[in-house]
Amino acid sequence: MNPNEILRIVDAIHRDKNIDKEIVFEGIEAALVSALKKYYGEEADVVVSIDRQNGNVSATCNGESLPSEEVVGRIGAQTAKQVMIQKIREAERDALYDEYTEQVGEMVSGVIHRYEGAAATVALSNVEAILPRSEQIPGETHHVNERVRATVFEVRKSGSRVKVILSRTRPQLVQRLFEQEIPEIVDGVIEVKAMAREPGYRSKVAVISSDPRVDCVGACVGVRGNRIKNIVDELGGERIDIVRWDDNLEVLIPNALQPAEVEQVILCKMLGRAIVLVREDQLSLAIGRRGQNVRLASKLSGWDIEIMTQEELAESIDRAVQGFSQLEGMSVELAERLVEEGFLSYDDLSVIEPDALMAMGELSEEEVETIVNQAEDKAMEAEAAAQEARRKKREEERLAAIEAEYAAADVAAGRIPTAPTQGGGEANASENGASEITEMADQAGQDAAASEGGSAS
């Protein structure tokens, strides 16, 4: 192995494996040191250096120079081969690790090669990545040889390999798709200020334009909605709400809750909560299916949002003032002031900063501790009562389901006529049958309750 050959090998590895030349030189030097120590003994002080310009090898053993032919000759070549291979593999792994670590949060495109359980193996340009089931959009399916786009979620070393974890559920994927489909974002005219996402269901994206001539929402939607349609199709039909950003929360929160119409926003700064007042007919729209709309709006704005009607707020205020006033050491004036700051329940009061309560009511530390302890006890009692109410509701629903099941069975068996007939006898029979069904349902409910009680005990 002459100097020119060393330089050729280093250059080839650098180009093919994308490994820095210095790392390759150090790997060869370490391999030669290992080989010479096997010959001269592990205790020998061996130093090997390679000239980076001309490839000449120089070595010393215990301070004495060694002939270059001996260093790179048969002894070195035979014993250094495996060490060099290992060093090159480690350098290749480190280069891949550094490359994909810099791409965390960025979008990559690859082809699905195979499925292992519920996880998909995706072939990228120079490494195989994993798209776990937990990072796939709920409800979507992929096929072998399908091209898929995802963001790099995590990169870690695993032995001599690099494990790259991809994700299609993170908000960064929506961000990258917006950047790809909307040139104004790349140009800096439109900026994505905030984003909230529930993968596979709905996302809210808040945008703002630095140019008053450019409508940020219209530019994101595109002509006839073509831009947003491409993003929605890539996300498997996930609904995307584009929200106009505003630094004023009283403007941003109504925008985030669209399409619901908001009457008023009350900011409770001590709690980081916003009470949003809407009309009765807008209540369910503002909350959204299973609370999704208000939940995403809260994430987007960074504030806890509570939706109420005017009547519900008035009732909550009266109830809170009355309840707080009954606490030992609490005056009506302090109770009203707490309510003005947004404290509407014992649970809210139990987490108040003691210093803030001392300043508001000019109270001592002991008085504040007494009030907070009472609020904690009341909050626990209220939670227990709410749990009992939920249990009773579930029991009523279960009994109603049992009654409906018995009624359906009797109708199917002809024991209860489905339509009224002439004469009163059959009508009486129908009433008697319904009464029997109710009794059977009650008995079934009692049996179930007894069974639950036995299990609990």
C-alpha positions, 0 to 999 in steps of 0.5 A: 500500500503505497502513499498514492494508494492511501490517498486514493482510498481516502478520497474514494471513501470520502466521496462514496460514504460522505465521510470527512477525509480527516476521519478516514485518515484517523481510522487508518492510523488507528488501524495501523497502530493496532496492527503494530501493537499485535506485532510488537506487544500491547505495551509498546508505545506505537505512534503512526501518522500519515501526511495528509498531502502526499500520503507518506506514512511515518511510525515510531515504536518506543521512540524508535523510527520504523521503516514505512515498508514494515508499517504498511507491508504484510504485517499491517495489511493483514491485521489492520483490515478489520479495524479499518472496516470497523472504523469506516462503519462507525464513521459512516454511522456518525455521518448519517446520524449527523445528517439526519439529526440536522433534519429533525422536524423537516419533511422527507419523502421515501418509498415503503418497502415492507411492513413489520407488524403495524410499523412501516419500513420506509426507504430514504435516499441513504437509510431505511427509516421506520414509520411506527403505527403510533406516528401514522395518521389514525385511519390511514393505510399504506401499501408497499411501494407507495411513496410517503411523506413524513417528518423526521421525528427522532434519530438515534444510534443503534450499534453500527446502524442509525435508526431514523423514526418518522412521523405523520402526526406531528404539527411540523408535517402540516407546517412543511406542507404549507411551505411547499404549497404556498410560495408566500410562506417561503418568501416570508410574506406570510408567516405561520404564527401558531398551529394546533393539530389532532391528527386525522381529524382537524388542524388550526393554523394561524397565519399573518401577512407582512404585506397589507396587499396580500390576504394571508387566508386567501393565499393559503386557500388558493384559487378555488381552494386548490392549495389547501386541497392538496394539503388536505389530500396529503393528510388523508382528508384532515380538516384544516382551519386557517385562522387570521392571527392577531396579537390581541387575544380578544380578536385572536380567540374569536378567530380561532373559534370560527365558524362559531360566532362569539359575543364577548371574550373575558380574559382572566389573567391570573388563571390564564383563562379566557371566558368566551360568551356565545349565544345558545344556538352557537354553544355546540358549534363553539365547543365542537364535536367532543370539545375539539373546536375549543380544545384546538383553539386553546392550544392555538392561543395558549389560553384555557378557553371556557365557553359559556352563555350569558345566563350560565356566566351570571349563574356561575358568578352568583354561585361563586360569590355565595359559595366563597362568602361562606368560607371562614375568613372570606368577606363578600368584597373579597369574594366579588373581587375574586370572581372579577378575576375569573375565580368561579369555583372552589377548584380555581380558588384552591390553586391561587397563589397565596401571595396574590390572595394576601394582597387582594384581601389584605390577609395574613398568611394563616388566614390565606392558608385557612381559606385555601384549605377550605377551598380544597376540601370543598373542591373534593366534595364537589368532585365526589358529587359530580362523580356520583351524578355521573354514576347515576346517569350511567345507571339510568341510561343502562336501565333505559337500554334494558327496558328498550331491549325487553320491549323490542323482544316482546314486540318481535315475539308478538306479545305486544302489538305494534299498532292499536286495534279495535276494542279495549281488551288488546289495548289493556293487554298492551298496557299490562305488557308494558307494565310487566316490561318495566317491572322486569327492567327494574328487577334487572337493574336491582340484580345488576346493582347487587352484583356490582355491590358484591364485586366492589366489596 
